[in-house]
Structure formats: C-alpha cells, structure tokens
Amino acid sequence: MTYKQKIAASKVVENGGNIGKAMLAAGYSPATAKTPQKLTRSKGWQKLLKQHLPEEKLLEKHKQLLDASTLETFEVQGTADDETMREIFKEVPTLKVIKVGWPNGLYESPTIVHFSSPDYRTQLEALKLAYKLKGKLNSNVSVSGEKVIAILNGANTHDNADSTP
C-alpha cells in the first residue's frame, strides 16, 4: 500500500465515508479523486479492507442490522398484571414484552410495559445495502412513512402497510 493510499484510508472516516474527498485530502489530483474506484480497486486498498473489515465481521454485523429492534416503553393508566399485558401484546406478533412493572415496584397505577419492536428503518437500510452489494438495486428507492418503493432488477416492488393481500 502506498503512502497516499494509507493517508486516504485514514481520511475516509473524517470525510463521512466520502472516498473522493479523502483522496483530495491525501494529495490525489482532483481528476483522480473523481474516480475513487482507482483507489478502491487497487491491491493495497483491497488488502487493507480484508485486514480491517473481514467478511465474517461484516456478515455478522449485517445479520444484526437485518434483525435490529428498538426498546420502547408503554404506559397504561390503571393497573394491569404481567400476564394480562403479555396477552395483549401477543396480538402484535412483532412486539416482544421484556418487562411489566409499576413505579417504585408497587402494584399501582400506572402500569409500565417495556417491549422491543422491529427497527424498520435500520432493517430497510440493511436490506438496501444487501441488494446494492448484490447488484440488484438501482438508485430508485424512496421511503415515505410506511410505504417503501424499490426497483429490483427492473421490477417495481411495493410494500405498503395499508395494502391488503
């Protein structure tokens, strides 16, 4: 790996992942920086990626992102026991009750339910990355509320929370 390549690699993070800007900061000419693949396809760059971002680590992280969830809290006015709250939450299969509790540990109003739910934004970004890496996603992806429209291999795929099968 050349000196400039090492500098560019260290500047990628500083430039928000923008390789062209990192190349400019490392001393590459503006013309060369307009074609970052000259750097990213080099043997030195590929060796650096294998060393610092091994495939196994990327795959494990990608799996975590595809299954990402968030921790949320729901407050119920009035008292409700653990079993009742778990039964209610079972009605939504994507939600998982973690803990049902009450302020100060006393069985009194309100009832607090801690639960996990899918982090759809993170999951969508992970899916977009997977399809992009596989060459099956073009740049025509839009997200608006619950509606996701993506162009996969030329086919228009709609996922709308309001639609019925």
Summary of the structure (lengths in Angstrom):
residues: 165
radius of gyration: 23.4
end to end distance: 53.9
largest distance: 68.9
contacts: 381
relative contact order: 0.09
helix: 45%
strand: 25%
